[in-house]
Amino acid sequence: MSAVSGTVVVTGASSGIGRALARAWARRGSTLVLSGRDQVSLARVAREVEGDGGKAVVIAADVTREEDRKRLIEGALARTGRLDVLVNNAGRGYYGSAAGIDLGELEALFALNVFAPLRLVQLGLDALTRSGGTIVMLSSVAGVVAAPRMGAYAASKFALEALSMALRAELVGAGVRVVVVRPGPVATRFRENSISREGRAGVRPPGARVQTAEEVAAQTVRAVDARRAVVETTAFARAASATARMAPGAMRWISAVMAARARS
């Protein structure tokens, strides 16, 4: 996709990282298809997008509903004629011990964090193939490291990582790229909007710098430009990912310390 053209679909675009991503692409002259459940907030972001130099199309949708997913992709194509970047950003957190996970809540979490991104890719794949486009999966450092009280959320992001890995290999011949973004803590309302069992959120790892949504968005746009496969957005995320792969014993010790802190 040209830096100053193309259609970018962003789910979860009404706030946080989704809003920042929309505005970052708008500054490059892109057409943004903004999706989320809050139509009032989407209208505000649409005005910001147009003020930043982009074009905005608002399609309010609950991406856990099949009819809304179809309406989003079909609407994007009907309104803009193409699909260059599909950003699967919509998601939710879950804080609670693995022993206390509610299975109904876990199903709902997977419906949003895993099933919706996969299904949107399936629905948009023909258009992405025609444009030689890019799929962006907003994962997390929790996609490679399962911290205490984040087992449910990490499970959903591990699943998203596995699907992304398979898709990346399968789509090489189609010319469609898959970019996985792994932020650490970000200054959004993620914690407030998360499911929290037992009345408290998880323990933030020591040394984890909190990024702004705008920092994550800028790194994501650059990663799409550079055709990168994975972007870990902080030194903490890179260190945690590397430790989990190369020093699993150390990671188990760190996790045990974090679990003890969560109990105190």
N, C-alpha and C positions, 0 to 999 in steps of 0.2 A: 504494500500500500504506500502510495506517495505520502510524504510528510504533511501535505496540504490538501489532501483529498480523501475520499473514501467514506464508507459508512461504518460506524463503530456502535455496536449494541452493548450497553452496560446494564447489567442487572444490579439491583440494590443501589440505584443511582440517586436516591433521594437524600443521602447524607454520607458522612464519613469518607471512606476510601472511594466508593463509587462516585460520589459527587466530585471529589478531587480528580479522579480519572477523567470524568466527563469534561471538566474544565481544562485539564491538560491537553486533551485531544482537540478541544474547541480552539485553543490558541494556535493550533496548526491548521485550522480551517476545515476540520472534518465535520461531517454530519453525524450528530449523536442521536441515537435512539435510546431514550431514557426509560427504564422500566423499574417499577417498584409498586408497593401497595398504596402509598400515601400520595394521592394525586395533587394535593396542595403543595407538598414539598417538592414534587417533581416539577410543578409549574414554576416554582421559584428557581430551581436548578436550570430549567430551560431558559429562563430570562438571563441567568448568569452565563450560560453557554453562548447565547446570542450576543451578549455584551463582550464576551471574550473573542468573538470573531467566527464562531462556529454556527452551524444550523442545528436546530433542536426539533426532534419528533418525540412526543410523549405518548407512551403506550402503558397505561397502568395495568399491572398484572401481578398475580400471585403465582410465582413460577413452580409452586408445588402442585398446581392444577394443570392437567393436560390441555384443557381447552384454552387456558391462558397462555401456555407455552406456544401452542400452535398460532394463536392470535398474535403473539409477539413477533415470531419469525415471519409469518405471512404478512403482517402489517409493516415490518421493516422493509421487506422486499417490495411490497406494493407502493410504499411511500418514497423509497429511495432507489429502487431498482437493483440494489446490490448489497452484499455483506462482505466487508473486508476484515473486520476484527469482531470476534464474539468474546466479550469479557464476562466470565462467570464469577461475579463478585458477591452476589447475595448469599448470605450465610448467617449462622447464629452460633453462639457459644453454649457450652454446658459445663457447669462446675458441680462436682459431686463425686463422692467415693464410688469406685467401681462396684462395690458390694451394694450400694444404694441406688444404682441406676434404675429408673423406671423404664420398662421396655416400650411402653407406648410413647413416652417422650423421646426415646432413642430412635424409634421408627420415624417420628416427625422430624428429628434432627437429620437423619439420613435422607429423608424426602427432600429437604431443602439443600443440604450441603453436598449430597452425592447424586441422588437420582435426578434432580432438576438440571444440574450442569451437564450430566451425560445426555439426557433427553434433548436439551437445547442443542448440543453438538450434533446429535443425530438429525434433528429437524433442519439445522442450518448447513449441513455438510455439503450438499450439492452446490449451494451458493458460495460457500467458502472455497470449494474446489475450483469453481469458475473464476474466482478472483485471485486464486493463489493466496488465500487469506491466512489469518492467525487466530488460534484459540488461546485465550488467556485464562488460566485457572488460578484463582486466588486461594492459595493454600495457606500454610502457616509453618512456623518452626515446629508446631505441634504435628505437622505431617510427617516428621521424621523423629520426633522425641515425644514420648508420652509421659508428661509430668504428673505427679500426684494430683488427684481431684480433677484431672482433665482427660480421663480415659475415654469418655464418650465422645468428646469433641475431637480428640486425637484419632480415635477410630474412624471418624468420618473423614478426617483429612488424610489419614493413611490410605483410605479407600480411594479418595480423589487422586492422590499421588499415583496409586497403582493404575488407575484408569488412564491417567495422563501419560504414564510411561508406555502403556500398551498403544494408546492412540498415536503417540509420537512415532513409534516404529511403523505402525500400520499405514500412516498417512504420508510417509516419505514419498512414495510414488505419485501421490495426488498433489503434491506441492503445498500441502497445508501444514503450517507449523504449530507446535504446541509450546507455550511458554508457561511455566509454573512459577508463581511468585510466593516466596516464603517470608513474610514479615515476622518480626517479634512483636512485642507490645507496641500498640499504636494509640495515639491520643484521640480516641473516638468514644462513642457511647457503647462500645462492644460489651463491656462488663455489665453495664446497667441493663442492656437488652438480652443478656444471656439467661438461660435457665440456671437457677442456682439452688441446688438441693442442700438441705441442712443449714440453710440460712446464711451462707457466706460464699464469697468467691474464692478462687484458688490463690495460691501463694505465687507472687511474681518472682521469678528467678533473680538472684543477686547479680548485679552487673548488667542487667538488661536495659539498654537505653530505650526510652519511649520516643518513638518517631511521630512526626506529624503525618496526617493523611496525604498532604501535598508531597512530602518526601517520598513516600511509597509510590504515589502516582508518577512522579517524575522518573523514578527508577524503572517502573513498569513500562512506560512509553519508550524509554531508551532501550530496554531489553527487547521490545518488539522491533524497533528500528534495527538493532544489532543482530536480530535473529537468534537470540540466546535461548537455550532450553530451560534454564533455571536461573532465577535471581533471588539470592538471599540478601535481604535489604539492610542488615546491620552486621557489624563484626560479631555481636552476640549470636545472631542466627547462624552465621557461618561457623563459629566455634562450636556451638551446640550440635550442629549437624555433623561436623567432622568428628567430634568426641563420640557421638552415638555410633558412628561407623567404625572408628579406629580404636576407641578405648571404651568399650561397653562396660567394663568393670568400674571405671571412673564415673560413668554416667549413672550406673546403679547406685553408687555411693551418694552422688549428688541428689538423686531422686529420693533416697532414704532420708537425707538431711531435710529436704523440702517437705517430705511427708511429716517428719517430726515437728517442723515449724508450723505446719497446718493444724496439727493437733493441739499445739500450745495456746 
